Amino acid sequence: MHRAIQKFRTLTDEEEARIQKGIAEDPENPEWTEEDFKNAKPFAEVFPEFAESIRRARGRPVVEARKRQISLRLDPDVIDAFKATGKGWQGRINEALRKAAKL
């Protein structure tokens, strides 16, 4: 999928001054120095257990017998009937096929 390139306008001197003033007035979140960037470490290196728990929590759970994607031609009325039952219609087709195959 092609993503459009987003263009940003240049800040005015007044906008830049307002941003810099806000940075200077926030003692709990100062602007990073070159030294800060040199000493920075990746999140996963600093908090490995937490990073792993985030990785595990993302996306679909890992299953032993993964489903395979195939191309299958079905009659339009069959597809419409399953879609009309709402979200999860593909899983319900899978269950119907398992039942028909006596699995």
N, CA and C atoms as an extended XYZ file, in Angstrom:
309
Properties=species:S:1:pos:R:3:atomname:S:1:resname:S:1:resid:I:1 pbc="F F F"
N         0.836       -1.180        0.000 N   MET     1
C         0.000        0.000        0.000 CA  MET     1
C         0.880        1.242        0.000 C   MET     1
N         0.585        2.161       -0.863 N   HIS     2
C         1.373        3.378       -0.996 CA  HIS     2
C         0.940        4.393        0.051 C   HIS     2
N         1.885        4.944        0.760 N   ARG     3
C         1.581        5.970        1.758 CA  ARG     3
C         1.933        7.334        1.195 C   ARG     3
N         1.041        8.276        1.386 N   ALA     4
C         1.288        9.642        0.922 CA  ALA     4
C         2.368       10.274        1.788 C   ALA     4
N         3.213       11.064        1.186 N   ILE     5
C         4.237       11.785        1.928 CA  ILE     5
C         3.585       13.031        2.507 C   ILE     5
N         3.694       13.160        3.824 N   GLN     6
C         3.079       14.297        4.486 CA  GLN     6
C         4.071       15.455        4.510 C   GLN     6
N         3.621       16.611        4.096 N   LYS     7
C         4.487       17.783        4.072 CA  LYS     7
C         4.178       18.656        5.280 C   LYS     7
N         5.209       19.193        5.894 N   PHE     8
C         5.060       20.049        7.061 CA  PHE     8
C         5.547       21.451        6.699 C   PHE     8
N         4.855       22.419        7.226 N   ARG     9
C         5.278       23.787        6.981 CA  ARG     9
C         6.399       24.153        7.951 C   ARG     9
N         7.203       25.107        7.601 N   THR    10
C         8.276       25.584        8.457 CA  THR    10
C         7.683       26.428        9.575 C   THR    10
N         8.222       26.263       10.781 N   LEU    11
C         7.750       27.059       11.912 CA  LEU    11
C         8.167       28.512       11.752 C   LEU    11
N         7.319       29.394       12.229 N   THR    12
C         7.702       30.808       12.252 CA  THR    12
C         8.666       31.016       13.409 C   THR    12
N         9.366       32.142       13.398 N   ASP    13
C        10.285       32.450       14.499 CA  ASP    13
C         9.537       32.531       15.816 C   ASP    13
N         8.307       33.067       15.788 N   GLU    14
C         7.506       33.189       17.011 CA  GLU    14
C         7.122       31.806       17.547 C   GLU    14
N         6.737       30.902       16.648 N   GLU    15
C         6.371       29.550       17.077 CA  GLU    15
C         7.569       28.828       17.666 C   GLU    15
N         8.711       28.953       17.015 N   GLU    16
C         9.934       28.325       17.510 CA  GLU    16
C        10.310       28.890       18.881 C   GLU    16
N        10.195       30.205       19.050 N   ALA    17
C        10.511       30.838       20.332 CA  ALA    17
C         9.582       30.334       21.430 C   ALA    17
N         8.293       30.175       21.103 N   ARG    18
C         7.310       29.686       22.092 CA  ARG    18
C         7.636       28.244       22.494 C   ARG    18
N         8.031       27.436       21.530 N   ILE    19
C         8.393       26.044       21.821 CA  ILE    19
C         9.643       25.997       22.690 C   ILE    19
N        10.658       26.766       22.340 N   GLN    20
C        11.901       26.787       23.114 CA  GLN    20
C        11.657       27.283       24.535 C   GLN    20
N        10.769       28.272       24.688 N   LYS    21
C        10.429       28.792       26.015 CA  LYS    21
C         9.771       27.698       26.849 C   LYS    21
N         8.868       26.935       26.230 N   GLY    22
C         8.199       25.839       26.933 CA  GLY    22
C         9.186       24.774       27.379 C   GLY    22
N        10.154       24.466       26.527 N   ILE    23
C        11.181       23.484       26.882 CA  ILE    23
C        11.987       23.989       28.074 C   ILE    23
N        12.391       25.250       28.028 N   ALA    24
C        13.221       25.831       29.100 CA  ALA    24
C        12.470       25.889       30.424 C   ALA    24
N        11.145       26.022       30.377 N   GLU    25
C        10.347       26.150       31.602 CA  GLU    25
C         9.936       24.811       32.190 C   GLU    25
N        10.319       23.702       31.596 N   ASP    26
C         9.925       22.386       32.091 CA  ASP    26
C        11.138       21.672       32.674 C   ASP    26
N        11.409       21.849       33.981 N   PRO    27
C        12.605       21.267       34.579 CA  PRO    27
C        12.569       19.733       34.641 C   PRO    27
N        11.372       19.129       34.569 N   GLU    28
C        11.280       17.670       34.647 CA  GLU    28
C        11.509       16.998       33.299 C   GLU    28
N        11.527       17.793       32.249 N   ASN    29
C        11.728       17.221       30.921 CA  ASN    29
C        12.596       18.157       30.082 C   ASN    29
N        13.867       18.286       30.448 N   PRO    30
C        14.737       19.206       29.706 CA  PRO    30
C        15.057       18.670       28.315 C   PRO    30
N        15.444       19.556       27.440 N   GLU    31
C        15.845       19.159       26.098 CA  GLU    31
C        17.111       18.316       26.196 C   GLU    31
N        17.191       17.266       25.405 N   TRP    32
C        18.352       16.380       25.443 CA  TRP    32
C        19.584       17.038       24.857 C   TRP    32
N        20.716       16.727       25.469 N   THR    33
C        22.003       17.209       24.984 CA  THR    33
C        22.648       16.107       24.140 C   THR    33
N        23.750       16.433       23.483 N   GLU    34
C        24.491       15.428       22.721 CA  GLU    34
C        24.922       14.287       23.640 C   GLU    34
N        25.311       14.626       24.863 N   GLU    35
C        25.746       13.623       25.844 CA  GLU    35
C        24.589       12.678       26.195 C   GLU    35
N        23.378       13.237       26.349 N   ASP    36
C        22.205       12.411       26.630 CA  ASP    36
C        21.984       11.393       25.512 C   ASP    36
N        22.091       11.844       24.263 N   PHE    37
C        21.893       10.945       23.130 CA  PHE    37
C        22.976        9.868       23.087 C   PHE    37
N        24.224       10.226       23.408 N   LYS    38
C        25.324        9.252       23.409 CA  LYS    38
C        25.092        8.168       24.460 C   LYS    38
N        24.534        8.556       25.609 N   ASN    39
C        24.335        7.619       26.718 CA  ASN    39
C        23.015        6.854       26.658 C   ASN    39
N        22.169        7.204       25.721 N   ALA    40
C        20.852        6.556       25.629 CA  ALA    40
C        20.995        5.084       25.231 C   ALA    40
N        20.111        4.250       25.786 N   LYS    41
C        20.091        2.828       25.473 CA  LYS    41
C        18.697        2.453       24.996 C   LYS    41
N        18.582        1.435       24.160 N   PRO    42
C        17.260        1.001       23.703 CA  PRO    42
C        16.397        0.526       24.871 C   PRO    42
N        15.104        0.790       24.763 N   PHE    43
C        14.150        0.401       25.804 CA  PHE    43
C        14.287       -1.077       26.152 C   PHE    43
N        14.372       -1.932       25.124 N   ALA    44
C        14.431       -3.377       25.346 CA  ALA    44
C        15.701       -3.794       26.090 C   ALA    44
N        16.744       -2.988       25.983 N   GLU    45
C        17.984       -3.290       26.699 CA  GLU    45
C        17.878       -2.896       28.171 C   GLU    45
N        17.185       -1.815       28.437 N   VAL    46
C        17.053       -1.322       29.810 CA  VAL    46
C        15.988       -2.103       30.576 C   VAL    46
N        14.895       -2.443       29.901 N   PHE    47
C        13.778       -3.161       30.537 CA  PHE    47
C        13.446       -4.418       29.727 C   PHE    47
N        14.330       -5.429       29.696 N   PRO    48
C        14.119       -6.583       28.815 CA  PRO    48
C        12.836       -7.368       29.115 C   PRO    48
N        12.529       -7.572       30.400 N   GLU    49
C        11.334       -8.351       30.742 CA  GLU    49
C        10.065       -7.609       30.318 C   GLU    49
N        10.030       -6.316       30.570 N   PHE    50
C         8.856       -5.517       30.209 CA  PHE    50
C         8.703       -5.458       28.685 C   PHE    50
N         9.817       -5.294       27.980 N   ALA    51
C         9.776       -5.236       26.516 CA  ALA    51
C         9.249       -6.557       25.963 C   ALA    51
N         9.686       -7.679       26.547 N   GLU    52
C         9.216       -8.987       26.086 CA  GLU    52
C         7.724       -9.158       26.356 C   GLU    52
N         7.252       -8.683       27.505 N   SER    53
C         5.822       -8.802       27.817 CA  SER    53
C         4.988       -7.971       26.842 C   SER    53
N         5.505       -6.844       26.405 N   ILE    54
C         4.801       -6.016       25.419 CA  ILE    54
C         4.765       -6.741       24.083 C   ILE    54
N         5.906       -7.326       23.694 N   ARG    55
C         5.970       -8.062       22.426 CA  ARG    55
C         4.971       -9.217       22.416 C   ARG    55
N         4.889       -9.948       23.544 N   ARG    56
C         3.969      -11.081       23.626 CA  ARG    56
C         2.520      -10.634       23.591 C   ARG    56
N         2.237       -9.452       24.120 N   ALA    57
C         0.859       -8.974       24.211 CA  ALA    57
C         0.343       -8.437       22.882 C   ALA    57
N         1.230       -8.119       21.965 N   ARG    58
C         0.818       -7.556       20.679 CA  ARG    58
C         0.333       -8.636       19.731 C   ARG    58
N        -0.630       -8.277       18.922 N   GLY    59
C        -1.080       -9.159       17.852 CA  GLY    59
C        -1.802      -10.395       18.341 C   GLY    59
N        -1.890      -11.343       17.484 N   ARG    60
C        -2.596      -12.581       17.794 CA  ARG    60
C        -1.701      -13.484       18.633 C   ARG    60
N        -2.309      -14.277       19.508 N   PRO    61
C        -1.498      -15.197       20.307 CA  PRO    61
C        -0.873      -16.280       19.421 C   PRO    61
N         0.290      -16.751       19.835 N   VAL    62
C         0.976      -17.796       19.097 CA  VAL    62
C         0.252      -19.118       19.367 C   VAL    62
N        -0.053      -19.833       18.303 N   VAL    63
C        -0.715      -21.129       18.445 CA  VAL    63
C         0.149      -22.206       17.818 C   VAL    63
N        -0.010      -23.433       18.292 N   GLU    64
C         0.801      -24.529       17.797 CA  GLU    64
C         0.472      -24.861       16.338 C   GLU    64
N        -0.821      -25.009       16.050 N   ALA    65
C        -1.249      -25.339       14.686 CA  ALA    65
C        -1.817      -24.076       14.035 C   ALA    65
N        -0.941      -23.340       13.366 N   ARG    66
C        -1.368      -22.091       12.733 CA  ARG    66
C        -2.276      -22.366       11.548 C   ARG    66
N        -3.218      -21.485       11.340 N   LYS    67
C        -4.093      -21.595       10.178 CA  LYS    67
C        -3.311      -21.181        8.939 C   LYS    67
N        -3.707      -21.731        7.803 N   ARG    68
C        -3.065      -21.398        6.542 CA  ARG    68
C        -4.038      -20.597        5.694 C   ARG    68
N        -3.520      -19.618        5.013 N   GLN    69
C        -4.341      -18.815        4.125 CA  GLN    69
C        -4.395      -19.485        2.758 C   GLN    69
N        -5.626      -19.608        2.238 N   ILE    70
C        -5.817      -20.188        0.916 CA  ILE    70
C        -6.814      -19.331        0.156 C   ILE    70
N        -6.955      -19.620       -1.117 N   SER    71
C        -7.979      -18.970       -1.923 CA  SER    71
C        -9.088      -19.994       -2.110 C   SER    71
N       -10.319      -19.607       -1.817 N   LEU    72
C       -11.445      -20.524       -1.881 CA  LEU    72
C       -12.617      -19.804       -2.514 C   LEU    72
N       -13.201      -20.408       -3.522 N   ARG    73
C       -14.356      -19.793       -4.181 CA  ARG    73
C       -15.637      -20.358       -3.579 C   ARG    73
N       -16.470      -19.440       -3.076 N   LEU    74
C       -17.758      -19.819       -2.492 CA  LEU    74
C       -18.859      -19.053       -3.194 C   LEU    74
N       -20.057      -19.609       -3.168 N   ASP    75
C       -21.202      -18.917       -3.764 CA  ASP    75
C       -21.462      -17.612       -3.008 C   ASP    75
N       -21.850      -16.565       -3.736 N   PRO    76
C       -22.095      -15.269       -3.103 CA  PRO    76
C       -23.138      -15.333       -1.979 C   PRO    76
N       -24.186      -16.153       -2.148 N   ASP    77
C       -25.213      -16.215       -1.106 CA  ASP    77
C       -24.686      -16.873        0.169 C   ASP    77
N       -23.725      -17.788        0.039 N   VAL    78
C       -23.116      -18.420        1.211 CA  VAL    78
C       -22.306      -17.373        1.975 C   VAL    78
N       -21.491      -16.623        1.233 N   ILE    79
C       -20.671      -15.572        1.859 CA  ILE    79
C       -21.579      -14.527        2.525 C   ILE    79
N       -22.600      -14.086        1.813 N   ASP    80
C       -23.520      -13.076        2.364 CA  ASP    80
C       -24.195      -13.569        3.637 C   ASP    80
N       -24.571      -14.844        3.656 N   ALA    81
C       -25.240      -15.396        4.837 CA  ALA    81
C       -24.311      -15.376        6.050 C   ALA    81
N       -23.063      -15.755        5.850 N   PHE    82
C       -22.111      -15.745        6.963 CA  PHE    82
C       -21.758      -14.319        7.380 C   PHE    82
N       -21.554      -13.425        6.402 N   LYS    83
C       -21.247      -12.031        6.728 CA  LYS    83
C       -22.380      -11.377        7.504 C   LYS    83
N       -23.601      -11.770        7.200 N   ALA    84
C       -24.770      -11.192        7.877 CA  ALA    84
C       -24.797      -11.544        9.361 C   ALA    84
N       -24.036      -12.561        9.759 N   THR    85
C       -24.012      -12.954       11.175 CA  THR    85
C       -23.037      -12.091       11.981 C   THR    85
N       -22.334      -11.176       11.309 N   GLY    86
C       -21.470      -10.225       12.015 CA  GLY    86
C       -20.008      -10.618       12.022 C   GLY    86
N       -19.277       -9.899       12.879 N   LYS    87
C       -17.833      -10.077       13.005 CA  LYS    87
C       -17.513      -11.534       13.358 C   LYS    87
N       -16.443      -12.050       12.770 N   GLY    88
C       -16.039      -13.430       13.029 CA  GLY    88
C       -16.634      -14.415       12.044 C   GLY    88
N       -17.190      -13.910       10.964 N   TRP    89
C       -17.859      -14.784       10.002 CA  TRP    89
C       -16.921      -15.792        9.357 C   TRP    89
N       -15.652      -15.433        9.157 N   GLN    90
C       -14.713      -16.379        8.556 CA  GLN    90
C       -14.436      -17.549        9.501 C   GLN    90
N       -14.349      -17.251       10.783 N   GLY    91
C       -14.172      -18.317       11.772 CA  GLY    91
C       -15.374      -19.251       11.803 C   GLY    91
N       -16.575      -18.688       11.614 N   ARG    92
C       -17.774      -19.525       11.585 CA  ARG    92
C       -17.802      -20.400       10.343 C   ARG    92
N       -17.285      -19.904        9.221 N   ILE    93
C       -17.162      -20.756        8.032 CA  ILE    93
C       -16.199      -21.899        8.334 C   ILE    93
N       -15.092      -21.596        9.003 N   ASN    94
C       -14.120      -22.626        9.371 CA  ASN    94
C       -14.783      -23.692       10.250 C   ASN    94
N       -15.564      -23.259       11.233 N   GLU    95
C       -16.252      -24.210       12.128 CA  GLU    95
C       -17.252      -25.061       11.345 C   GLU    95
N       -17.971      -24.461       10.413 N   ALA    96
C       -18.944      -25.215        9.601 CA  ALA    96
C       -18.225      -26.266        8.745 C   ALA    96
N       -17.066      -25.891        8.218 N   LEU    97
C       -16.299      -26.846        7.411 CA  LEU    97
C       -15.741      -27.974        8.282 C   LEU    97
N       -15.280      -27.633        9.474 N   ARG    98
C       -14.784      -28.662       10.392 CA  ARG    98
C       -15.890      -29.654       10.743 C   ARG    98
N       -17.084      -29.109       10.997 N   LYS    99
C       -18.237      -29.956       11.327 CA  LYS    99
C       -18.594      -30.855       10.140 C   LYS    99
N       -18.589      -30.306        8.929 N   ALA   100
C       -18.910      -31.082        7.721 CA  ALA   100
C       -17.853      -32.166        7.487 C   ALA   100
N       -16.609      -31.876        7.843 N   ALA   101
C       -15.512      -32.838        7.652 CA  ALA   101
C       -15.397      -33.805        8.832 C   ALA   101
N       -16.289      -33.629        9.827 N   LYS   102
C       -16.295      -34.451       11.035 CA  LYS   102
C       -14.951      -34.399       11.776 C   LYS   102
N       -14.455      -33.178       11.951 N   LEU   103
C       -13.194      -32.966       12.671 CA  LEU   103
C       -13.462      -32.459       14.077 C   LEU   103
